[in-house]
Amino acid sequence: MNSPHPALRATFSPPGGEKANTGGWLRGALLLGLLAFACHRSDNVATFKVEPSAFVRRVTADGNLKAKDSTLITPPPEATGPLKIAWIAVDGSLVKKDDVIVRFDPTDFETLLVGGKEAETSAGNKMRKSVVDADMTRDNLQKDAGQATDELQSARRFRFDDADVFSRFQRIESQVDESLALAKREHATSVLGVRVSLSKADRDLIDIEKKKADLKIRNAELGLHALEVRAPHEGILVLQRDWRGDVPRVGATIWNGSQVAEIPDMREMKAEVFVLEADAAGIAVGQKAAVTIDSQPGARYSGKVTQIDKLARPRVRGVPVQYFGVTVALDKCDPKVMKPGARVKATIEVENRANAFTIPRQALFEKEGRRIVYRRVNGKFVSSVVTIATSSAGRVVVTKGIMSGDELALTDPTAKREEKRS
């Protein structure tokens, strides 16, 4: 057996001696520990021993509860155009079947009805005037055509074409009268056809104005008969929020087809949560999740991921941080605790490996485009190319390149040698 180091032997006093050297004993123990540590780390490089262990990666997110199925409340389809809210029920109130949820202001529809009736009256007056004018013009042109026909017949009956009886001037004048009467008849006939076509076009235009007026009246009457929205069934009323989180208020204008509120089905709930873009890698449909409600922090509800947004988007306007929306369907629902809109926190289990080789991130290096580790072999560190599968904030899962029991360097052992060479 080797004798202790002289320096260490000098610091110890035999037990039961005349006077125990307590300070020397402590210094000796410290030197002994340092000597053993130096023997274990002769190259002064911290190491990590590889052992198979469980690797679980979880992602946390927050959001709100929402019913899986809801009855949407929208303005009546009969009411076209914008609608101004005159009264609306309180958000979160309990409504019964046929209770009034929203009542709209009738002023715009009343104004539209008055304008439509005025336009209808004006179109009727224009139509009557057009008919009277067309009849008068037709009668006048028909009279002109009849008079021209009589003149033509008279000119042909009393034609001066005998050169022995009538002078040359009389014969020419007779021909001119006949030609003039014929031209007057043709002109009156052609103008009559044009006037009939113009009169028909005028009546068609007036008929279009009348149809537009009728449409205004119809829309106004439909709107006046659709000024109230009633609850289709009993439930809790949840008003629709805009991108700022505001609910519809009195005086707000909404359009037909837009959602005003919803009455959720409380029997099935889901959690709509938001995951940071940097943490969303690996999240997939079907993964397990645990959800807690802020108002009931002691209770945990299990569920599964059912939907993931295709694109990341900001949650707050003007803040560039982006999130992926994730929907978690809950396995069971407690209507007494779960309310739509309640804030929740979800923990999504992205990955769970039973026997995986996980190493600290400090043990992984990248050189020349390859990921390597330094394994201790016969007292020296040897580089080994590895293949990684996944990682968390501080751990990396390695699938190839290391074995159980390997001792890996946590710092680059070649760094000092390279410094000395340089």
C-alpha positions in Angstrom: 0.0 0.0 0.0 1.4 3.4 -1.0 2.3 5.8 1.9 0.5 9.1 2.0 2.0 12.1 0.3 4.5 13.8 2.6 2.6 17.0 2.6 -0.5 15.3 3.7 1.3 13.2 6.3 2.7 16.3 7.9 -0.7 17.7 8.6 -2.3 14.8 10.5 -1.9 14.0 14.2 -2.5 10.5 15.5 -5.8 10.2 17.3 -5.5 10.2 21.1 -2.2 12.2 20.9 -1.2 14.8 23.3 -2.8 17.6 21.3 -4.9 17.2 18.1 -3.9 19.7 15.4 -7.5 20.6 14.3 -6.4 23.2 11.7 -3.8 20.9 10.2 -6.4 18.1 10.0 -8.8 20.3 8.0 -6.0 21.5 5.7 -5.0 17.9 5.0 -8.5 16.9 4.2 -8.9 19.8 1.8 -5.6 18.9 0.1 -6.7 15.3 -0.1 -10.0 16.2 -1.8 -8.2 18.5 -4.2 -5.7 15.7 -5.1 -8.6 13.3 -5.7 -10.5 15.8 -7.8 -7.4 16.5 -9.8 -6.9 12.7 -10.4 -10.5 12.5 -11.6 -10.2 15.6 -13.8 -6.6 15.5 -14.9 -7.4 17.5 -18.0 -9.5 20.1 -16.1 -12.6 19.4 -18.4 -16.1 19.0 -16.9 -17.9 15.9 -18.2 -21.3 14.4 -18.3 -22.1 10.6 -18.2 -24.7 9.4 -20.7 -27.5 7.3 -19.2 -30.9 6.5 -20.8 -33.7 8.5 -19.2 -37.2 9.8 -20.0 -37.5 12.9 -22.1 -40.7 14.9 -22.0 -41.2 18.2 -23.8 -44.2 20.2 -22.8 -45.4 23.6 -24.1 -47.5 26.0 -22.1 -50.1 28.4 -23.5 -52.9 30.5 -22.3 -56.3 31.4 -23.8 -60.0 31.2 -23.2 -62.8 28.6 -22.9 -65.3 28.3 -25.8 -68.2 26.1 -26.4 -67.7 23.4 -29.0 -71.1 24.1 -30.6 -72.9 27.4 -30.5 -76.0 29.0 -32.0 -75.0 32.1 -33.8 -77.1 35.2 -33.5 -77.1 37.3 -36.7 -79.4 40.1 -38.0 -82.5 38.9 -39.8 -81.7 38.1 -43.5 -84.8 40.1 -44.6 -83.2 43.3 -43.4 -80.8 44.6 -46.1 -78.3 47.3 -45.6 -76.7 48.6 -42.4 -78.6 48.2 -39.1 -78.2 50.5 -36.1 -78.5 49.0 -32.6 -81.1 50.7 -30.5 -81.0 48.2 -27.6 -79.0 45.0 -26.8 -79.1 42.5 -24.0 -76.3 42.4 -21.4 -73.3 40.2 -22.2 -73.4 36.9 -20.2 -77.1 37.3 -19.3 -79.4 34.2 -19.1 -82.0 34.4 -21.9 -85.1 32.2 -22.5 -86.6 31.2 -25.7 -88.1 34.1 -27.7 -86.5 36.7 -25.4 -85.5 39.9 -27.3 -81.7 40.0 -27.7 -81.2 42.9 -30.1 -83.6 45.7 -31.2 -82.6 47.9 -34.1 -83.4 51.6 -34.8 -86.3 52.0 -37.4 -85.4 55.5 -38.4 -83.4 54.5 -41.5 -86.1 52.2 -42.7 -88.8 54.8 -42.2 -86.8 57.3 -44.2 -86.3 54.7 -46.9 -90.0 53.9 -47.0 -90.9 57.6 -47.4 -88.4 58.1 -50.1 -89.6 54.9 -51.9 -93.2 56.1 -51.9 -92.2 59.5 -53.1 -90.2 57.9 -55.9 -93.1 55.7 -56.8 -95.5 58.6 -57.0 -93.1 60.6 -59.1 -92.7 57.6 -61.5 -96.4 57.2 -61.8 -96.8 60.9 -62.7 -94.0 60.6 -65.3 -95.7 57.6 -66.8 -99.1 59.3 -67.1 -97.4 62.4 -68.7 -95.4 60.3 -71.1 -98.6 58.4 -72.2 -100.5 61.6 -72.8 -97.6 63.2 -74.7 -97.2 60.1 -76.8 -100.9 60.0 -77.6 -100.9 63.7 -78.6 -97.8 63.4 -80.8 -99.2 60.2 -82.4 -102.5 62.0 -83.2 -100.8 65.0 -84.7 -98.5 63.0 -86.8 -101.3 60.8 -88.0 -103.2 64.0 -89.0 -100.2 65.3 -90.8 -99.8 62.0 -92.7 -103.5 62.0 -93.6 -103.4 65.6 -94.8 -100.3 64.8 -96.9 -102.1 61.7 -98.4 -105.1 63.9 -99.3 -102.8 66.5 -100.9 -101.1 63.7 -102.9 -104.3 62.3 -104.2 -105.5 65.7 -105.2 -102.3 66.5 -107.0 -102.5 63.2 -108.9 -106.2 63.8 -109.7 -105.7 67.3 -111.0 -102.3 66.8 -112.7 -101.5 69.3 -115.4 -99.6 67.1 -117.9 -101.3 68.1 -121.2 -98.8 70.3 -123.0 -101.5 71.5 -125.5 -103.7 72.8 -122.7 -101.4 73.8 -119.9 -98.3 75.9 -120.0 -94.9 74.6 -119.1 -94.9 76.5 -115.8 -98.3 74.9 -114.8 -97.0 71.4 -115.7 -93.9 71.9 -113.5 -95.9 73.3 -110.7 -98.2 70.3 -110.8 -95.2 67.9 -110.6 -93.7 69.9 -107.7 -97.0 69.7 -105.7 -97.3 66.0 -106.2 -93.6 65.4 -105.1 -94.1 67.7 -102.1 -97.3 65.9 -101.0 -95.5 62.5 -101.3 -92.5 63.7 -99.3 -94.8 65.2 -96.6 -96.6 61.9 -96.2 -93.4 59.9 -96.0 -91.9 62.3 -93.5 -95.0 62.2 -91.3 -95.0 58.3 -91.4 -91.3 58.0 -90.6 -91.5 60.6 -87.7 -94.5 58.7 -86.4 -92.5 55.5 -86.1 -89.6 57.3 -84.4 -91.9 59.0 -82.0 -93.5 55.7 -81.1 -90.1 54.1 -80.4 -89.0 57.1 -78.3 -92.3 57.0 -76.3 -91.8 53.3 -75.6 -88.2 53.9 -74.5 -89.4 56.7 -72.2 -92.0 54.4 -70.7 -89.4 51.7 -70.2 -87.1 54.1 -68.3 -90.0 55.3 -66.1 -90.9 51.7 -65.5 -87.3 51.0 -64.2 -87.7 54.0 -61.9 -90.9 52.6 -60.6 -89.4 49.2 -60.0 -86.5 50.8 -58.0 -89.1 52.7 -56.0 -91.0 49.4 -55.3 -87.7 47.8 -54.3 -87.0 50.6 -51.8 -90.5 50.2 -50.4 -90.2 46.4 -50.1 -86.8 46.6 -48.4 -88.1 49.3 -46.0 -91.1 47.2 -45.1 -89.0 44.1 -44.6 -86.6 46.0 -42.4 -89.5 47.5 -40.3 -90.8 43.9 -39.8 -87.3 42.6 -38.8 -86.3 45.1 -36.1 -86.0 42.5 -33.3 -83.8 39.4 -32.9 -85.1 36.9 -30.5 -83.4 34.0 -28.7 -83.9 30.6 -30.5 -83.5 28.7 -27.3 -82.6 29.1 -23.6 -78.9 29.7 -22.7 -76.2 32.2 -21.8 -75.8 35.1 -24.2 -72.2 35.8 -25.3 -71.8 38.9 -27.4 -69.3 38.9 -30.2 -66.1 40.8 -29.6 -64.1 42.6 -32.2 -60.3 42.7 -32.6 -60.1 45.2 -29.8 -62.2 43.0 -27.4 -65.2 45.3 -27.5 -68.8 44.0 -27.6 -71.5 45.6 -29.8 -73.1 48.6 -28.1 -76.1 50.9 -28.6 -75.6 53.1 -31.6 -73.2 50.7 -33.3 -73.8 49.8 -37.0 -73.7 46.2 -38.1 -74.4 44.6 -41.5 -76.6 41.7 -42.5 -74.7 38.4 -42.1 -72.3 39.7 -39.4 -72.4 37.9 -36.1 -73.8 39.8 -33.1 -73.7 37.1 -30.4 -73.9 33.4 -29.7 -75.7 31.1 -27.3 -73.2 28.3 -26.5 -74.0 24.7 -25.8 -72.5 24.2 -22.4 -72.4 20.4 -22.6 -69.2 20.3 -24.6 -66.3 22.9 -24.2 -63.0 23.5 -25.9 -60.0 25.7 -25.0 -58.7 28.1 -27.6 -55.1 28.8 -26.6 -52.1 30.6 -28.2 -48.6 29.2 -28.4 -45.5 31.3 -29.0 -44.2 30.9 -32.5 -40.8 29.8 -31.1 -42.4 27.0 -29.1 -44.9 25.7 -31.7 -42.5 23.3 -33.4 -43.7 19.7 -33.1 -47.3 20.4 -32.0 -49.7 18.1 -33.9 -53.3 17.1 -33.8 -54.0 14.3 -31.3 -51.4 15.3 -28.7 -52.4 15.2 -25.1 -53.0 18.4 -23.1 -53.9 19.4 -19.6 -56.0 22.5 -19.0 -56.5 24.5 -15.8 -59.0 27.3 -15.3 -57.7 30.4 -13.6 -60.8 30.6 -11.4 -60.3 27.0 -10.3 -56.5 26.5 -10.2 -56.7 23.2 -8.3 -58.7 21.4 -11.0 -57.0 19.9 -14.1 -59.0 18.8 -17.2 -57.5 16.5 -19.8 -58.0 16.9 -23.5 -56.5 16.6 -27.0 -55.3 19.0 -29.7 -57.9 19.1 -32.5 -56.8 22.1 -34.6 -53.7 24.2 -35.2 -53.6 27.5 -37.2 -51.7 27.3 -40.4 -50.1 30.7 -40.0 -48.8 32.6 -37.0 -50.5 35.9 -36.2 -50.1 38.6 -33.5 -52.5 38.5 -30.6 -52.3 42.2 -29.8 -52.5 44.9 -32.4 -49.2 46.7 -32.8 -47.2 44.1 -30.9 -45.0 42.0 -33.3 -44.9 38.9 -31.2 -46.7 36.1 -33.1 -48.6 33.1 -31.9 -50.2 29.9 -33.3 -53.8 29.4 -32.3 -54.4 25.9 -30.9 -57.7 24.3 -30.1 -57.9 21.7 -27.3 -61.1 19.6 -27.0 -61.8 18.7 -23.4 -62.6 15.1 -22.5 -65.3 16.2 -20.0 -67.2 19.4 -19.1 -68.3 20.8 -15.8 -70.9 23.5 -16.5 -70.8 24.7 -12.9 -67.1 25.7 -13.3 -66.6 26.1 -17.1 -68.0 29.3 -18.6 -67.4 30.7 -22.1 -64.6 33.3 -22.1 -63.0 32.0 -18.9 -59.2 32.3 -19.0 -57.3 29.0 -19.0 -53.8 27.7 -19.2 -52.9 24.6 -21.2 -49.9 22.3 -21.0 -49.4 20.4 -24.3 -47.3 17.2 -24.2 -45.4 17.6 -27.5 -43.0 14.7 -27.0 -42.5 11.8 -24.6 -39.6 9.3 -25.0 -39.2 6.6 -22.4 -35.5 5.6 -22.9 -33.7 8.4 -24.7 -30.1 9.6 -24.6 -30.4 13.2 -23.5 -27.4 15.4 -23.1 -26.9 19.0 -22.0 -26.7 21.5 -24.8 -23.2 22.4 -23.6 -22.0 18.9 -24.7 -23.0 19.5 -28.3 -20.7 21.3 -30.7 -20.9 22.2 -34.3 -17.8 22.2 -36.5 -17.5 22.2 -40.3 -21.3 21.9 -40.6 -21.4 18.7 -38.5 -22.8 18.2 -34.9 -20.3 16.5 -32.7 -19.6 15.5 -29.1 -16.3 14.7 -27.4 -16.2 11.3 -25.8 -13.5 10.2 -23.3 -11.7 7.2 -24.7 -8.7 5.9 -22.7 -8.2 9.2 -21.0 -8.4 11.3 -24.1 -11.4 13.1 -25.7 -12.3 11.9 -29.2 -14.8 13.7 -31.4 -17.8 11.8 -32.6 -20.5 12.8 -35.1 -24.0 12.6 -33.6 -27.6 12.7 -34.9 -30.1 14.6 -32.9 -33.9 14.1 -32.9 -35.3 16.9 -30.9 -34.4 19.3 -28.1 -35.8 21.4 -25.3 -34.5 24.6 -23.7 -31.5 22.8 -22.1 -31.5 19.2 -23.3 -30.8 17.5 -26.6 -32.0 14.0 -27.6 -29.3 12.1 -29.5 -30.2 9.0 -31.6 -26.8 8.1 -33.1 -23.2 8.6 -32.1 -23.2 7.9 -28.3 -23.8 4.9 -26.0 -24.8 4.4 -22.5 -21.9 5.1 -20.1 -20.1 7.5 -22.4 -18.4 10.4 -20.7 -18.9 13.6 -22.7 -17.0 16.9 -22.4 -19.1 19.9 -21.4 -16.5 22.3 -22.9 -14.5 22.1 -26.0 -11.3 20.2 -25.0 -9.5 21.2 -28.2 -9.9 24.9 -27.5 -6.9 25.3 -25.3 -4.7 23.2 -27.6 -5.7 25.5 -30.5 -4.9 28.6 -28.4 -1.5 27.2 -27.6 -0.8 26.5 -31.2 -1.8 30.0 -32.2 
